[in-house]
Amino acid sequence: MEIYAAMVDRLDQNVGRVIAELKRQGVYNNTVILFTADNGAEGMDLETTQLKGMKDRLAASDNSLANRGNANSYIAYGPGWAQAATAPSWLYKAYATEGGTRAIAFIHYPGAQRQAGIAPVFGSVMDVTPTLLDLAGIADPKGQFAGRRVESIRGKSWVPYLTGKADHVYAASDAIGTELFGSRAIRQGDWKITDTGDGQWHLFNLSDDPGETHDLSKEQPEWLGQLVAQWDAYATDVGVILPDQRIYAP
């Protein structure tokens, strides 16, 4: 944890250096700055993991106390600290629970009308591309680019929210799916179903229960059925192929 704290401090210092240089060049007020993490905390126990290739990586690393944190070390703080880091959310990286998918992000946008603060709205990494295209005045390519077919953009621009023209990014009727290592989820408004990889759906109302502590699947069968149908539609649309084994389950 000392090494982790040092890494965060070093990151903070160097973000500061970038901002100072942008201001020195006089372009700070014409620059969009976006920072985002990629997933929940890493919960792998390096001493017990059976993940293929990990033992070879560990054998090639110098994890002596004096060397920890250097480029040729490979360490992790384990599932206990990972769950503490994502608290009060449930679980951590590799799971489609809130603890595995809810991540820190911040954006500095000179044209934003909203004051600095924590946004009480749902957003996704899928929104980054449409947001930057919107800010740059570039139209959505709608599945075509430079004469070839590309995947259609699934996310939505944050610009209407940032400029105060909308009070949300996604409508309550929008269903957003995700899957990783056999764990999966779909969210619609405040409602969400998630499967940690054992094939069992759990239903939560994130407005009332952001920590996903009270499974409502038996109490709210209609919501469960509606969201399972939304998952099936999403999985068909994007071509989800669930693995026949959990290759990574810290």
C-alpha positions as MATLAB code, in Angstrom:
seq = 'MEIYAAMVDRLDQNVGRVIAELKRQGVYNNTVILFTADNGAEGMDLETTQLKGMKDRLAASDNSLANRGNANSYIAYGPGWAQAATAPSWLYKAYATEGGTRAIAFIHYPGAQRQAGIAPVFGSVMDVTPTLLDLAGIADPKGQFAGRRVESIRGKSWVPYLTGKADHVYAASDAIGTELFGSRAIRQGDWKITDTGDGQWHLFNLSDDPGETHDLSKEQPEWLGQLVAQWDAYATDVGVILPDQRIYAP';
ca = [
       0.000    0.000    0.000;
       2.954    2.343    0.529;
       4.023    1.653   -3.058;
       0.475    2.194   -4.300;
       0.276    5.518   -2.449;
       3.610    6.553   -3.943;
       2.371    5.708   -7.441;
      -0.757    7.837   -6.939;
       1.378   10.699   -5.626;
       3.757   10.443   -8.597;
       0.806   10.409  -11.005;
      -0.610   13.509   -9.336;
       2.723   15.309   -9.596;
       3.086   14.553  -13.297;
      -0.480   15.475  -14.177;
       0.374   18.763  -12.496;
       3.452   19.135  -14.700;
       1.343   18.615  -17.836;
      -1.219   21.201  -16.709;
       1.509   23.686  -15.819;
       3.027   23.288  -19.285;
      -0.362   23.731  -20.988;
      -0.810   26.976  -19.048;
       2.732   28.091  -19.902;
       1.980   27.606  -23.599;
      -1.330   29.440  -23.257;
      -3.441   26.520  -24.482;
      -4.890   25.302  -21.185;
      -8.247   27.009  -21.818;
      -8.474   25.355  -25.229;
      -7.686   21.834  -24.044;
      -9.957   18.986  -22.990;
      -8.391   16.825  -20.276;
      -9.873   13.408  -19.600;
      -8.557   10.945  -17.038;
     -10.119    7.555  -16.463;
      -9.188    4.286  -14.836;
      -9.993    1.111  -16.753;
     -11.782   -1.115  -14.210;
     -12.131   -1.898  -10.538;
      -9.185   -2.686   -8.282;
      -6.948   -5.672   -9.093;
      -7.921   -8.486   -6.727;
      -5.533  -11.183   -7.888;
      -3.601  -13.105   -5.226;
      -0.254  -13.620   -6.940;
       0.715  -16.357   -4.505;
      -2.227  -18.618   -5.352;
      -3.380  -17.612   -8.847;
      -3.596  -20.328  -11.480;
      -3.776  -17.847  -14.341;
      -1.751  -19.198  -17.243;
       1.619  -17.517  -17.689;
       1.523  -15.714  -14.350;
       3.998  -18.056  -12.651;
       6.510  -17.420  -15.437;
       6.053  -13.657  -15.066;
       6.540  -13.856  -11.317;
       9.647  -16.038  -11.704;
      11.170  -13.415  -14.004;
      10.490  -10.571  -11.556;
      12.583   -9.225   -8.714;
      10.045   -8.776   -5.925;
      12.520   -8.263   -3.127;
      11.332   -5.584   -0.699;
      13.928   -3.035   -1.809;
      13.008   -3.507   -5.482;
       9.228   -3.409   -5.222;
       7.709   -0.734   -7.417;
      10.525   -0.776   -9.942;
       9.962   -1.770  -13.560;
      11.226   -5.326  -13.104;
       8.968   -6.068  -10.112;
       5.471   -7.514  -10.354;
       3.321   -7.248   -7.241;
      -0.313   -6.778   -6.263;
      -2.095   -5.844   -3.054;
      -4.479   -8.825   -3.143;
      -8.232   -9.325   -2.798;
      -8.557   -7.823    0.689;
      -7.175   -4.418   -0.217;
      -8.930   -4.604   -3.603;
     -12.325   -4.973   -1.932;
     -11.423   -2.155    0.460;
     -10.438    0.023   -2.512;
     -13.786   -0.467   -4.263;
     -15.936   -0.264   -1.114;
     -18.847    0.034   -0.752;
     -19.183   -1.555   -4.191;
     -19.247   -5.312   -4.660;
     -16.072   -7.180   -5.753;
     -13.341   -5.876   -8.084;
     -11.629   -6.328  -11.457;
     -12.805   -9.289  -13.592;
     -16.405   -9.056  -12.392;
     -19.295   -7.136  -13.964;
     -20.388   -5.941  -10.523;
     -20.157   -2.285   -9.522;
     -16.809   -2.937   -7.809;
     -15.426   -4.389  -11.030;
     -16.740   -1.779  -13.447;
     -17.269    1.467  -11.533;
     -14.111    3.527  -12.043;
     -12.798    6.977  -11.231;
     -12.777    9.498  -14.054;
     -12.589   13.254  -14.368;
     -12.859   15.672  -17.237;
     -11.771   19.303  -17.572;
     -13.652   20.996  -20.365;
     -13.370   24.783  -20.731;
     -16.809   25.072  -22.349;
     -18.611   23.169  -19.625;
     -21.419   25.017  -17.888;
     -21.586   22.721  -14.879;
     -19.522   23.560  -11.835;
     -16.874   21.156  -10.589;
     -18.316   18.272   -8.637;
     -19.270   14.621   -8.682;
     -21.655   13.866  -11.541;
     -24.696   11.887  -10.339;
     -25.217   10.302  -13.761;
     -24.194    7.068  -15.446;
     -21.518    7.266  -18.124;
     -19.430    4.694  -19.925;
     -16.016    4.397  -21.545;
     -18.029    3.858  -24.742;
     -18.923    7.546  -24.507;
     -15.367    8.847  -24.848;
     -15.192    8.622  -28.640;
     -18.577   10.253  -29.348;
     -17.796   12.963  -26.770;
     -14.462   13.869  -28.363;
     -15.949   13.739  -31.865;
     -18.734   16.048  -30.693;
     -16.284   18.511  -29.151;
     -14.206   18.475  -32.354;
     -17.266   19.053  -34.527;
     -16.822   15.746  -36.351;
     -19.916   13.796  -37.349;
     -20.488   10.231  -36.219;
     -19.172    8.039  -39.092;
     -22.162    5.702  -38.569;
     -20.298    2.531  -39.400;
     -18.262    3.845  -42.331;
     -14.812    5.450  -42.346;
     -12.405    6.167  -45.219;
     -14.407    3.922  -47.505;
     -14.459    0.903  -45.226;
     -16.899   -0.529  -42.724;
     -16.123    0.036  -39.038;
     -18.017   -0.917  -35.906;
     -20.783    1.520  -35.078;
     -20.303    3.703  -32.011;
     -22.483    2.458  -29.158;
     -21.846    5.222  -26.618;
     -23.315    8.695  -26.294;
     -21.752   12.151  -26.147;
     -21.360   13.789  -22.742;
     -21.471   17.264  -24.288;
     -25.214   17.890  -23.756;
     -24.759   17.030  -20.075;
     -21.538   19.032  -19.676;
     -23.094   22.118  -21.252;
     -26.218   21.880  -19.097;
     -28.549   21.092  -21.995;
     -29.434   17.673  -20.548;
     -29.599   16.282  -17.034;
     -28.462   12.801  -18.036;
     -26.372   10.959  -20.620;
     -28.515    7.849  -20.937;
     -32.294    7.747  -20.750;
     -33.942    5.500  -18.170;
     -35.060    3.244  -21.023;
     -31.547    2.673  -22.396;
     -30.060   -0.751  -21.631;
     -26.264   -0.926  -21.409;
     -24.550   -4.312  -21.371;
     -21.078   -5.478  -20.443;
     -19.225   -8.771  -20.156;
     -15.771   -9.914  -19.119;
     -14.267  -13.361  -18.436;
     -17.759  -14.880  -18.296;
     -19.130  -12.311  -15.847;
     -21.854  -10.152  -17.353;
     -24.356   -7.414  -16.584;
     -27.005   -5.197  -18.063;
     -28.158   -1.879  -16.633;
     -31.340    0.028  -17.384;
     -31.874    3.193  -15.388;
     -31.315    2.351  -11.729;
     -31.936   -1.351  -12.294;
     -29.191   -3.843  -12.987;
     -28.692   -7.582  -13.298;
     -25.260   -9.098  -12.927;
     -23.811  -12.599  -13.087;
     -20.426  -13.100  -11.435;
     -19.604  -15.960  -13.787;
     -21.574  -18.866  -12.344;
     -24.609  -18.360  -14.582;
     -26.763  -16.980  -11.760;
     -28.411  -13.607  -12.302;
     -28.666  -11.145   -9.398;
     -30.976   -8.118   -9.524;
     -30.267   -4.799   -7.817;
     -31.696   -1.295   -7.660;
     -28.545    0.813   -7.604;
     -30.336    3.942   -6.447;
     -31.406    2.240   -3.217;
     -28.531   -0.231   -2.991;
     -25.330    1.008   -4.665;
     -23.302   -1.683   -2.882;
     -25.341   -4.489   -4.502;
     -26.040   -6.073   -1.126;
     -29.729   -6.982   -1.537;
     -30.537   -9.344   -4.403;
     -34.091   -8.557   -5.580;
     -34.339  -11.337   -8.179;
     -36.973  -13.254   -6.210;
     -38.842  -10.149   -5.038;
     -38.989   -8.475   -8.466;
     -39.379  -11.270  -11.042;
     -40.851   -8.897  -13.642;
     -37.785   -6.640  -13.556;
     -35.551   -9.697  -13.653;
     -37.315  -11.070  -16.726;
     -37.246   -7.692  -18.473;
     -33.515   -7.257  -17.937;
     -32.688  -10.834  -18.919;
     -34.517  -10.178  -22.205;
     -32.468   -6.984  -22.616;
     -29.294   -9.005  -22.022;
     -30.299  -11.561  -24.648;
     -30.879   -8.765  -27.169;
     -27.537   -7.137  -26.341;
     -25.641  -10.436  -26.526;
     -27.159  -11.180  -29.927;
     -26.454   -7.671  -31.205;
     -22.745   -7.631  -30.317;
     -22.088  -11.367  -30.756;
     -21.245  -12.344  -27.176;
     -19.653  -15.794  -26.875;
     -19.443  -16.734  -23.223;
     -16.416  -18.871  -22.282;
     -16.906  -22.453  -21.149;
     -14.578  -21.883  -18.195;
     -13.478  -19.005  -15.960;
      -9.967  -18.171  -17.106;
      -9.597  -15.373  -14.587;
     -11.541  -15.230  -11.334;
      -9.558  -13.642   -8.489;
];
